[in-house]
Amino acid sequence: MQSQAEPAQAAVKPMSNSTPRTTAASAANKLDPIAVLREELAAAAVCHGVERVEDLTEELVRRYVQRLGGVQVYVPIERTLERERVARDIRAGFDGRNAKELARKFGVSLRQVQRLLEVQK
């Protein structure tokens, strides 16, 4: 019986023939993507009141593996996703004359706004 004080098992894949490291970067390199996916799906299912969390989680993981199994998947860092969102918002908000305003609004240089708009052409 697991007490409530005990933390949930981490989604860390052990590495053979290596000594444990304590840095956050090395811990991130050991994450098992499928275990992380399982944890996140289970958490989302619980939040949305799904009754059979394990069944839903395992079915979604099975489908994910079926579709992407054997393929290397790159997961960008949040900063990259944020930059892409800002670029989309700048392109969508450009009216032909408001480049300076967009630069101020999004905290980027006027030249960066111009570069983003050039790529769009």
Rosetta blueprint (number, residue, H / E / L):
1 M L
2 Q L
3 S L
4 Q L
5 A L
6 E L
7 P L
8 A L
9 Q L
10 A L
11 A L
12 V E
13 K L
14 P L
15 M L
16 S L
17 N L
18 S L
19 T L
20 P L
21 R L
22 T L
23 T L
24 A H
25 A H
26 S H
27 A H
28 A H
29 N H
30 K L
31 L E
32 D L
33 P H
34 I H
35 A H
36 V H
37 L H
38 R H
39 E H
40 E H
41 L H
42 A H
43 A H
44 A H
45 A H
46 V H
47 C H
48 H L
49 G L
50 V L
51 E L
52 R L
53 V H
54 E H
55 D H
56 L H
57 T H
58 E H
59 E H
60 L H
61 V H
62 R H
63 R H
64 Y H
65 V H
66 Q H
67 R H
68 L H
69 G L
70 G L
71 V L
72 Q L
73 V L
74 Y L
75 V L
76 P L
77 I L
78 E H
79 R H
80 T H
81 L H
82 E H
83 R H
84 E H
85 R H
86 V H
87 A H
88 R H
89 D H
90 I H
91 R H
92 A H
93 G H
94 F L
95 D L
96 G L
97 R L
98 N L
99 A H
100 K H
101 E H
102 L H
103 A H
104 R H
105 K H
106 F H
107 G L
108 V L
109 S L
110 L H
111 R H
112 Q H
113 V H
114 Q H
115 R H
116 L H
117 L H
118 E H
119 V H
120 Q H
121 K L
